[in-house]
Amino acid sequence: MSTAKIRLYVEHPLGEGQTVPLDRDQAHYLFGVMRQGTGDAVLLFNGHDGEWHATVAEAGKRKGLLNVERQTRPQQDPPDLWLLFAPIKKARTDFIVEKAAEMGAARILPVQTDFTNSERIRQDRLQAHAVEAAEQCGGTYVPEVTDLQKLDRLLADWPEGRQLMFCDEALAGPSEAARKEGQAAPWAILIGPEGGFSDAERARLNALPFAHPTALGPRILRADTAAVAAMTVWQQRFGDWT
């Protein structure tokens, strides 16, 4: 039996005996780029059925077919954690999405703040980065990447019971990461833009009962670094790393 070297996300039900058709891009990747062929093994996941071992039944330039044989890992969903961040330069925005998917975000929400430089994003491209990150890190879940939305509108329609870890660069210095009494609730993390939060945004966030202003150490971090640091702090305290 061949050993699977490739993991692939598919939008298809997975179970013993299922056949999974490949689209043109997937066929090109498996057979053109990775040089796989009939009989080779692939690991598949779809975000809700766990991970499955499959073999190539048909290999073509524009399509293919996989036979699903057995489950190799049960479904493992991440904690109920959202990451809200203001888009920055293209490569660094890609980095934030990739690392958020790897580190266990359940949902990724780009937000437009007063000082956000980007007025639009390519949601489909960012979602593809989340898929690639899940394929590479061994995860069985792919977080949804939403389209860009205004922070003030999101806060106005904030879901009841969800706590917010508000990472405020103005608080740089020793600080508690978040209040312990909120650990049983769903959470979100908010990372600001390169220019930081405006005074009006900071005042509004500080007045919200579900927002927990948080410092990420004694230095002001770049936005992409702050996203990784904040998720690390949250995962170690409240998430599935403990």
N, C-alpha and C positions, 0 to 999 in steps of 0.2 A: 504493500500500500504506500503510495507516494506521500511525502510530507508537504503540507501546505506552507508556502512561503509568502503568499499574498492574501490580504484581507480586502474584501470588497463590500461596499454598502449597496444594497439593492432595495428598490421599492416594490417588493413582491413578498407574498406570504412564504414563510419558511417552515418546513416540517419534513419528516422522513418520507421519502418517495416523491417529493415535489420536484418539478422541473422549473428552472428559472431561465427565461430568455434574456439575452444581453442586448442592449442597444448598441448603436454604432460606436459611441465613445468608449463604452466598456469593452467591446470587442477589440477595438484598436489598442486600448491599453493592455489588455491581457495577452493578445496574440501578436500585436505588432511591436509594442514597447517591451513587454516582459517576456516575450518569446515562449509563452505557454502553448500547449497543444493538447490534443485528445488524450484523456486519461490523467492529465495533471490535476493536482488538488488545489482547491481554493477555499478560504474561509469566508463565509457570508454572514452578514447581519443586516437587519432592517429597522432597528431601533426599538423593537418590542417583542421579538421572538427569540432573543438570545443569539448566540453564535453557532453556526452550523458548518460542518465539513461537507464539501461538494466536490465533484469531479467534472472535468470538461467532457461533455458528450459530443458536441459539435463545435468546431472552430472555423470561423470564416473571417474575411477582412471587414465585413460590415455587420455581422451578427454572430451569435453563438448560443449554445444551450448548455446549462449546467444541471447535473443530477444531484439533488440534496440527499445525503446519506445518514448523517447522525449529528446530534447536538454535541458541541464541544464545550459550551459555556452557557449557563443560564442567563436570562436577562438581568442586567444590573442597572437600575435607573439611578441617576445622581440625586443628591439632596435637592429640595425645592428652593433653588437659589437662582436668582436672576442677576445678570451683570448689565448695568446701564453705563454707557460710556459715550463721550463726545468724540466723534470721528476726528482723526488727525491726518497726517500724511499717509498716502496710500499704503506703503509697505508696513508702516507701524500700525495702521488700522487692521491690516491682514494679520499681523502678529498678535494683536489683542484677541481677535476672534479665534485664531488657532489655539492660543494658550488657554482661553476660557473653555473651549471644548475639551482640551486635554485635562484641565484641572477640575472639571465636574460642574460646569454651569448647566442648568436645565433650560435656560432661555437667555438669549443675548439681544439687548435692545440698544441700538445706536440712538442717541438723543441729541437734539440741537439745543444748546444753551446760548446765553447772551454772547459769549465769546467764542463759540464754535466757528472755525474757519470754513468747514465744508457745509454746503447747503444741500448736497445730494450724495447718495452712495449707490453702489451697484449691489443691491440686496442679493441678487442671484449669485454673484461672484463671491460674496462673503459667505453665503450658505454653502457654496462649493468648498470653501476653505474649511468650514466646520466639518463637512463630510470627510475631507482628506485627513484632518486631524484625528477624527474618530477612527478612521481606518488604520492610521499609523500607531496610535497609542493603545490599541487593544480594547477600546471601549465598545459597548454594545448599544450605545445611545447617541443620537445626534441632536444637539440643541437647535431649536428654531432660532434663526436670525431674522428679526423683524425689520421692516423698513424704517427709515429715519423718521422720528417724531419729535415734536417740541416737548421739552422737559416740563414746562408749565402745564401743558395739557395732560401729560401723563400723571403728574402729581395731583391734578384736579380730579382725576378719575382713578385714584389709587385704590387697589383692592383692599377691603377690610381685613385686618389681621396680619398683613405682610409688613415686616419690619424693614427698615432701610438703614444700611451702614453707609453714612454720608462721609466720604473721605475728603476732608477739608485741608488743603495745603496750608491754610492759615494757622492750623493747629500743630504744625510740625514741632515735635518734642515728645517726651514720654506721655503716654495716654492709654487708658483702657480701650481695648478694641471695640467693645460693644457691651451693652448691659446684659448680664447673665440671664435676667428674667425673660428675655426675648428668645432664648435659644430653641424653645419648642415650636416657635411659629415659622411660617415661610419667611424667607429673607430676600433682600435685594442689596446689591452693592452699587454705589454711584461713584464714578470717576469723572472728574472734570476735564475741560479742554486744556490746551497748552497755556492759555492765558489765565487759567483758574476760573473760579466762580465770581460772578459780579456781586456787589454788595447787596443788591436786591434779592438775588438768588440765595445768598448765604442767610440773609435775614428770614426769608420764607422757610428755608429748610430747617433752620434752628427752631422755628416756631411750630413745626409739625410734630405731633405727639409720637408718631411712629419712626421718626428719623433720629439716628444716633450719630452725632458728629464724632469723627474718629481721626486720630493722627496715625500716620504710618511711619513712625520713627522720628529721629531728630533732624532729618534732611528732607528738602522738597524733592519729590521724585518726578521723573518724566511720566507722562500719562500711561505709556505702555508698561513701564516698570511698576507704576502704582497699581495697575490692574492685577498683575501677577502677585505683588506683595499683599494686596487686600484679599485676594482669593486664598492665598496661603494662610493668612491670619484667620480668616473665617473657617476654612476647612479644618484647621488644627483645633479650633475651639468648639465649633458647632457641627461640622460636617462628617464625612465618612472616612476621614484620615485617622480618626482617633480609635 
